[in-house]
Amino acid sequence: MLSQASPWAGRIEDWLPACATLDVAMDEASARTVMQTLFQPVEIRSSDGESRFTGYFEPVYDARYYPQYPYTEPVPALPDDLVSEGGDNVYQRLSGGSRRPYPARAEITRNGVMPLAYAHPADVFFLQIQGSGKLRFPDGRVVKAAYAAHNGRPFRSTANWLYERGWISRGERSMQGIRAWMDRASPERVRQAMNANPRFVFFTLEETNASASGPKGAMTVPLTPLGSMAVDRSYHPLGVPVFVNTSAPGLGGDWAGLLNAQDTGGAITGAVRGDIYFGTGPEAGDRAGTMNAPGRLWVLLPRAVAARLNGRDAYAALGSPTPSP
């Protein structure tokens, strides 16, 4: 089966003929013909009518080898006491052999972490939200801060937390708006806002350069700008092509495009929920930060798989995700 959590997507062997044909497509026109001939679009609709599409990117942040104002926040290394059993089942190994759920962000930062490097506190916070990024040092060295693990705590929206308290306006509920607020707020209030999101991400460093390919998603292949999207794996299998219709200033307004479900994210929950990858660097970040809108989502299934469903919207009728084994 392609995914135990998504039996509607069929078996791996159902996909092999169509994938083999795509592999020999010589150009965009022939690839389009293959997609239109061998695949059937099936629209996904959530049971509550909710839909949301956001954007993410690979940031490039200035960093230092040692703390030097304003680069005072450690980029956290994977700790030796973290035990992950998959998903949100993450534990802290204690002395004597016992263990407990891994602490939330506030306790982790209060107790300290093993630093890989140092960066601006807001930059480290957004690095953790994006899941990976590049660090640029004054000597010209660029390294990739690659995702290693998280602490198993749920992701909570800092934008919503700030908006509910009246600290930012509705129009400031974006990465740019949050960063602008952090730049004008006191360090104590900034720390309070960051701690409102209990999820905490740890990293490893990999040698790279500023022009190297983008980060690897959950499928362990490099992500493609405006070609890769993060989805909720309790609804969608990875690797499936999807067609999205949404809008964002960073996309020039109304937008529709073919993407591949290649990644996941702690904030990506729901059947009609996607996080579109925009690329590396500040320009990609500016565009991704403008995106937060409803939309429509279709999965493209091999026609033999789609024929087993009870009509084009069969999967749309599923009111809840299939639990992971």
Stockholm file with secondary structure:
# STOCKHOLM 1.0

chainA/1-325         MLSQASPWAGRIEDWLPACATLDVAMDEASARTVMQTLFQPVEIRSSDGESRFTGYFEPVYDARYYPQYPYTEPVPALPDDLVSEGGDNVYQRLSGGSRRPYPARAEITRNGVMPLAYAHPADVFFLQIQGSGKLRFPDGRVVKAAYAAHNGRPFRSTANWLYERGWISRGERSMQGIRAWMDRASPERVRQAMNANPRFVFFTLEETNASASGPKGAMTVPLTPLGSMAVDRSYHPLGVPVFVNTSAPGLGGDWAGLLNAQDTGGAITGAVRGDIYFGTGPEAGDRAGTMNAPGRLWVLLPRAVAARLNGRDAYAALGSPTPSP
#=GR chainA/1-325 SS CCCTTCGGGCCHHHHHHHHHHHHTCCSHHHHHHHHHHHEEEEEECCTTCCCEEEEEEECEEEEESSCBTTBCEEEEBCCTTEEECSTTCEEEECTTSCEEECCCHHHHHHHCCCEEEEECHHHHHHHHHHSCEEEECTTSCEEEEEEEEECSCCCCCHHHHHHHTTSSCGGGCSHHHHHHHHHHSCHHHHHHHHHTSCCCEEEEEEECCTTSCCCBCTTSSBCCTTTEEECCTTTCCTTCEEEEEEEEGGGTEEEEEEEEEEECCTTCCSTTEEEEEEEESHHHHHHHTTCEECCEEEEEEEHHHHHHSSSTTTGGGCCSCCCCC
#=GC SS_cons         CCCTTCGGGCCHHHHHHHHHHHHTCCSHHHHHHHHHHHEEEEEECCTTCCCEEEEEEECEEEEESSCBTTBCEEEEBCCTTEEECSTTCEEEECTTSCEEECCCHHHHHHHCCCEEEEECHHHHHHHHHHSCEEEECTTSCEEEEEEEEECSCCCCCHHHHHHHTTSSCGGGCSHHHHHHHHHHSCHHHHHHHHHTSCCCEEEEEEECCTTSCCCBCTTSSBCCTTTEEECCTTTCCTTCEEEEEEEEGGGTEEEEEEEEEEECCTTCCSTTEEEEEEEESHHHHHHHTTCEECCEEEEEEEHHHHHHSSSTTTGGGCCSCCCCC
//
